[in-house]
Amino acid sequence: MFSTILMFVCAYFLGSLLPGYWIGLIFYHKDIRDEGSGNIGTTNSFRVLGPVAGTVTLVLDLLKGTAAGLLPILFHSPINPMLVGIAAIIGHTFSIWIKFKGGKAVATSAGVLLAYNPQFFILVSAVFIIMLLLTSMVSLSSMVGFSFALITSFFYHDLILTLVAAALTCFVFYRHRSNIQRIKNGTESLVPFGWYYHYRQTHHN
């Protein structure tokens, strides 16, 4: 019992690590919560700190979810990695280091999927990338990607995968509720590439 509790606590603390926030403070002397969207995740790191810091944040946020999903192997536990990964997602969203606030946990959630089923992760990531190249919106691509994950999970006949995918999809939509409103209003932030970005640039210039 103690080792199980310790495993979930470790997963939470892995998830609560804030690479984007700390990189901004240490290397750029910026608190990314005060700039851009105010989010501490990958997208705002790209926006405020640039592509190098954004890429490092993406990789680290992804890997901390993967590391949490692999903890059952380290602890020799039969508990499903997806369930342990949820603790990391909670850690990212409600980090102890910034008064239990945090990011939207898209990259961390993807990292948990990578630990559990690499093939499934690749499929979902491909949909996310395609949507990003078409829409130039990380928020919309994330919501579509997780919706695809939920639908696809039914073909794996894995109840835990489906239940966690459903929970993550609902969670991602909830965390992006302000983005949904901006998408409806046509005011959502765009990444500086992709079809829609170039379409807007062409028609607004």
N, C-alpha and C positions, 0 to 999 in steps of 0.2 A: 504493500500500500504506500509506504513512504517513497519508494523509488518511482512509483507512478505519479505521485504528487510532485516530486522533484522534477520529473520529466516535463510536466505541464508548466511548472514554474520556469524552467529553463527555456521552454518554447516561448513563453510570454516575454521573458527578458530579451531573447533573441529578436523577437518582433518589435520590441520597444526601442531598439537601437535606431538612431535617426541620422543616417549618413548625410542626407541632403542638408539638414539643419546644421549639423556639426561642421561639414565641409564649408558651408557658407560662413560660419562664425570664425573658423580657424584660418582658412586660406583666403577668404574674400572680405572678411570683417563686415559681413552682412547677415542680418537675421531675415531669412527668406519669408518668415511669417509676416514681415512688414512690407513686402514688395510683391508685385504680381498678383496672383490669386490668394496669396497668404498661406498656401498649402505647403507642407514640408516634403512632398513627394517628388517623383521624377519630373513631371511636366513643369512644375514651377521651378525646379532646379535648373532645367534647360533654359527656361524663360529668364530667370534672374541671374544665374551664375554662368551660363554658357554651355556649349555642347560637351566639353570635357567633364565638368562637374556633373552635368546631367547624366552622361553615360555612366560615370562611376556610381552615381546614386541609383540608377536603374539596376546595374549589375548587383550592387550590394543589397538593395531591397529585394531583388529576386532571390539571391543566395541565402538571405536570412530565412526566407520562407522554405527554401529547399532544405537548409540545415535543420530547421524545426521538424520538417516532415521525415527526416532521417533519424531523429532521436530514438524512435522505437528500436532501431537496430542497435544503437549504442547502449541502450538500457535493457536490451534483450526482452523487449515487451511485445506481447501479442496485440496490443492496441493498434487500431488502424491509423496509419500516418496522417490521413486527412483530418482525423479528430484532433490529433496533437497539433497539426498545423493551424487549426482554428485559434489556438491559444496565441500563436505568433501573429495572426491577423488582428486579434483583439489587442495585442501589445502594440502593434503599429498604429492602430486607430485610437487607442487610449494609452499613450505612452506615459510611464511614470516620470520620465525626464522633463516633460513639459506640461505638468499638472493634468495628466490624463487626457490630453488632447492629442491629435495626430492627423495622419493622412487618410487617403481613401482606400489604401491597401490593395490596389490593383496588381502591382508588381509582386508584392509579398504573396498574394493569393495565387498568382501564376507560379511562383516558386514552389508553393505547396503542391500544386498540380504536377510540376516537374518531378518532384521527389516521389510522388505516388504512381504516376504513369507518364513516362516521357513521350510516348506516342500521342497520348491525349493532349499533352502540353503543346506539342508541335502543331497539331491540328488547330487548336484554339489560337495559338500564336499566329499561324498563317492567316486565319480569318481576321484577327486584329490588325495585322500589317496591311492586308488588302484594303480593309475599311479605312485605315489611316491614310493610305495612298490615294484613296478616292475622296474621302470627306475632309481630310486635313484637320480632323477633330479627335483628340485623344479621348475625350469623354464619350462621344458617340461610339467610337471604335471599341472602347472598353465595355460598354453596355451591350453592344452587338456581340462581342467576343464571348462574354459570359452567358448571354442568351443562347448562343451556339453551343457552348459547353454544356448547358443544361439539356438542350435537345439531343445532342450527341450522346450524352451519358446514358440515355435509355437503351442505346444499341450495345452498350457494354454489359448490360444485365448485372450491374453492380449497385446494390441498393445504397451503400454508404456513399459512393461516388455521386449518385443522383441526388441524394438528400443534401450532401454538402454543396454540390453545384447549385441546387435550388436555393439554399441559404445564402451562398455567395452572390448569386445573381440578384436576389432581393436586396441584399446588403449594398451591392454596387449601385443599383438603381436608387436606393435611398440616399446614399452618400453623394450621388450626382443630381439630386433633385433641383438644385439651383442651376446646374448646367443644362438640365432639360428645359427649364424655363428660358434660358438664354438661347438655346438652340431654336426654340419656337419663335423667339423674338428676332432671330437672325443676328444676335450680338455675341455668340460664343467665340472665344479666342481660337485662333487657328495656328497650327504649326506652319513654319515658313516653307512648306513643300506640299506636294500632293496636287491632285487635279482641281479640287475646289479652291484651294489657295490661289493657284494660277488663274483660275476662272475669275475669281473676285478681283485679282490684280489687273487682269486684262480689261474687265468691264467697268472698273472704278477709276481707271487712269485715262 
